[in-house]
């Protein structure tokens, strides 16, 4: 597998284990589940969390050591009640913010995770509330040119 795939899959498992939602690598969910997906929100079920890598953090990628700052966007969609999306965001926050020195089940080592941005909530065309939170993760990412 690749680093990004391992990172996002590992975070999906972590969120599912924390009770934030349901992770199914096949991407097939029932309407009663809260889907945890990678890359985009599915049309259904209504309640969903998606994870996407979108950049490097403030410190960027170290040139000599294997520390990498990676930004993760967590898009969250609830139902017609705006409090539901905030409830899901709180579960994600509890699972990720402050996570330190933790190796995900996929082998990616998270040195530190911190929420950086909370975007305002808004409705989609179906009246479901959503918001996007951004997390900055300091992770260990060895590569051929930086192995320390």
N, C-alpha and C positions, 0 to 999 in steps of 0.2 A: 504494500500500500504506500501511498504518499503521505507526507507530513500533514498537508491540509486535510486530506480525507481522514486521517487518523485523529487529528485534533477535533474536527467537527463531529465525527462519530463518537469520540470519547466524551465530548461535552453533551451530546444527545443522551448517552447512557447515564451520565452523571445527573442530568436534569430528570430523567425518568426515575432513577433510583431515589431522588429527593422528593418525588411525588408531584413534580410540576406538570407532567404530562405523560404521554405514551410514546415510546420510540419503537418503530417498526421499520427496519431497513428496507422492506419491500415497498413502503409508502402507502400501504393499504390500511385504512382506518374505518371504524364504524362511526356512525353519527354521534354516539355517546362518548367517544374518546376525545381526549385533547391531543391532537397530533403534534409530534415533534418531528420537524422535517429539516432538510438541508437545502438551502438555495432559494426557496420561495414558498409562499403560503399556498396550500392546496385550495381548490374551490370548496371542498368539504373535508372534514367536519367544520362546523362553525368555529369551535375553539381550537386554536393552533398556535404553535411557536415554531419559528424557523430561524436557523442559524446560518450566517454568512460571514466569511472573511472579507474585509473591505479595505484593508490598508495596514500600514505599520504605525505603531504608536509614536509618541513624542520623541522617544529616543532612537527610533528606527532600528535597523539591524546592525549589531556590532560587527566590525570588520575582522576582528581577530578571535573573539570568543564566540561560543555557540548560543549566547543569549539573544533572543529575538523578542521585540515588542510586536504583538499582533492585535489588531482591532477586530472585534467580533460584533456584528450587529445582531441583536435579538429582536425580531419583529414578532409581536404578540397580537393575536386577534381573539376577541371574546364574543359576546352576544349583544343583544339590544341594551342590556344594562351596562353602563360604562364602568361600574365597580368590578365587574368580572374580569376585565382586562387588567385592571390594577391588581386584583388578587393574584392573577397569573404572574404578573411582573414581580410581585413581592416574593413569590415562590422561587422565581429565577434568581432574584437578588440574594435570597437566603442561601441558595446553592452555590452561587458564584462569587459574590463580593467578599473579598478577604481570603478566598481560597489560596493556600500557600503550601509550597513544598509537597505537592500532591501529584502522583503519577496516575493518569487516566488509565482505564482498562485497555486502551489501545497502545499504551507505552509512552505517550507524550507526557513529559514532565512539566507541570505548571508551577513556576516559581512564585507567581503572585497574580491575582486577578482583581480588577477594580472597575466598578462602574464609573463611566466618565460622562455620559450624556443620557438624559431622559427626554425624549421628544414628546410634544403634546399629543394627547389622544385625538383621534378623528374617526369618522365613520366611513365605511366603504359603501358601495352602491346598494348593498343588501341591508344596510342599517346596522352592521356589526361594528363595534368599537375596536380600535386597534391603536397600538403605539409601538415605537421602536426605541429600545435602550441600547447603548453602546458600551461595551466592556473592553478594557485594555488588558491583555494578558502578557506577562513576561514569561516566556517559555524557553526551554532548552531545545535548540534546533541545530544539531550538528550538521555540517555539510562538508563536501570534499575540501573546501578551502579554509574551513574554520572548525576544527575538531576539539578544541579545548573547552 
